[in-house]
Amino acid sequence: DNIVPIWQVGEAADGTPFIIMPALRGETLEAYLQKVPRPPVHLTVKVAAEIAAGLAAAHGEGLIHRDVKPVNVWLEGDPSSPDEDEQIRRCKILD
């Protein structure tokens, strides 16, 4: 649940490669950290635990990410919500 699924990989008629993934609402961890440089501890723990769970699932399938960084972590939720739990409902690994 903490990895963005890829539904299809292909090439358009003009030769342009494409990847189809679900549309997600939220922002990258990088964008969030620019707004909130010192996030609350409970959100930091939540993000770290969910990233670890996603990486463990990938490793269990023999996949290694090799480029985990804030721009490759998606914080799914509503960034404009006043409720912190709605701002970050779950984390997903991208890329």
C-alpha angles and dihedrals in degrees: 000000000000097000123076106240122231109222099184141359120198151123126267121231090264091054097258110144117229142186121203116212131158119276108251129201116221137048142274121275086243092059091046093051091051088059097036108028092176107037120192114277094243091056091046090053091046093051093045093048093049093047089050091050091051093048091047090053091049092047089049087061093047095257124133119196100204095184109061109159136137094271089058095054117083120205103208114208142066110308091193095055116112088217110087091207090058093045091062113022095159142342127240129192114231135192 
